[in-house]
Amino acid sequence: MSGLQELPESVHRAAVVGVLLYFGLVVYAAVAGDGLVFVLSEVVFGFIALGLGGFLLNAHRGERSALFAAGVALTVGGLAQFGWVLTGDVSFDLLSTGGVVAGVAFYFYGVYLE
């Protein structure tokens, strides 16, 4: 977990802003019925997953750990999210959801239980 402590405060802030932006866009899209804003929220979701996954992959490369697995799953989920946005294929949406859920599960396991 040493890589997590070395993360600059600006990256922490960017992650929080990204998550808040995502939820704000989702709520606005639901209330306003704006399809374009919904797609934009899905793009933000993909960037969040890719960013966190890339950080975990970089911080834990060469290790066999839950945090490395979280990085792989989040990266796959983020890439699949962009596949879904570009093609509309539901299989990309399912892969994205599965990848992000697995990534979050691996992350919590690695941080709190490992």
C-alpha positions in Angstrom: 0.0 0.0 0.0 3.0 2.3 0.0 2.0 3.7 -3.4 -1.3 4.9 -2.0 0.3 7.0 0.7 2.6 8.7 -1.9 -0.3 9.9 -3.9 -0.2 13.8 -4.1 -3.1 15.7 -2.5 -4.0 17.2 -5.9 -4.7 13.6 -7.2 -6.9 12.9 -4.2 -8.8 16.2 -4.9 -9.1 15.3 -8.6 -10.6 11.9 -7.8 -13.2 13.5 -5.4 -14.1 16.2 -7.9 -14.4 13.5 -10.6 -16.8 11.4 -8.5 -18.9 14.4 -7.5 -19.0 15.6 -11.1 -20.1 12.1 -12.2 -23.0 12.0 -9.7 -24.0 15.5 -10.4 -24.2 14.8 -14.1 -26.2 11.6 -13.5 -28.7 13.4 -11.3 -29.0 16.3 -13.8 -29.5 13.9 -16.7 -32.2 12.0 -14.8 -34.1 15.1 -13.7 -33.8 16.9 -17.0 -34.0 13.9 -19.3 -31.0 15.1 -21.2 -29.4 12.2 -23.1 -26.3 14.1 -24.0 -25.5 14.8 -20.3 -26.1 11.1 -19.6 -23.5 10.1 -22.2 -21.1 12.7 -20.8 -21.6 11.2 -17.3 -20.6 7.8 -18.7 -17.5 9.3 -20.2 -16.6 10.8 -16.9 -17.2 7.4 -15.3 -14.8 5.8 -17.8 -12.1 8.3 -17.0 -12.4 7.8 -13.3 -12.1 4.0 -13.6 -9.2 4.3 -16.0 -7.4 6.9 -13.8 -7.8 4.9 -10.6 -7.0 1.6 -12.3 -3.9 3.1 -13.9 -2.7 4.4 -10.6 -3.2 1.1 -8.9 -1.5 -0.8 -11.7 1.5 1.6 -11.6 1.8 1.6 -7.8 1.6 -2.2 -7.5 3.2 -3.5 -10.7 5.1 -6.7 -10.3 3.1 -7.7 -7.2 0.5 -10.4 -6.9 -1.9 -8.5 -4.7 -5.5 -7.5 -4.4 -4.6 -3.9 -5.2 -3.0 -5.0 -8.5 -6.1 -7.0 -9.3 -8.2 -3.9 -8.5 -6.1 -1.9 -10.9 -6.6 -4.5 -13.7 -10.3 -4.7 -13.1 -10.8 -1.0 -13.0 -8.7 -0.5 -16.1 -10.7 -3.1 -18.0 -14.0 -1.6 -16.7 -12.9 1.9 -17.8 -11.9 0.7 -21.3 -15.2 -1.2 -21.6 -17.1 1.9 -20.6 -15.6 3.7 -23.6 -16.5 0.8 -25.8 -20.1 1.0 -24.6 -20.2 4.8 -25.2 -18.8 4.4 -28.7 -20.8 1.4 -29.8 -23.9 1.2 -27.6 -23.3 -2.6 -27.3 -24.7 -3.8 -24.0 -21.9 -6.4 -23.6 -19.5 -3.5 -23.1 -21.8 -2.0 -20.5 -22.0 -5.3 -18.6 -18.2 -5.8 -18.8 -17.7 -2.2 -17.6 -20.1 -2.7 -14.7 -18.5 -6.1 -13.8 -15.0 -4.7 -14.0 -15.7 -1.7 -11.8 -17.6 -3.7 -9.2 -14.7 -6.3 -9.1 -12.2 -3.5 -8.9 -13.9 -1.9 -6.0 -14.3 -5.3 -4.3 -10.6 -6.1 -4.8 -9.6 -2.6 -3.6 -11.6 -2.9 -0.3 -10.2 -6.4 0.2 -6.7 -5.2 -0.4 -7.0 -2.2 1.9 -9.1 -3.5 4.7 -8.7 -7.3 4.8 -5.3 -8.3 3.2 
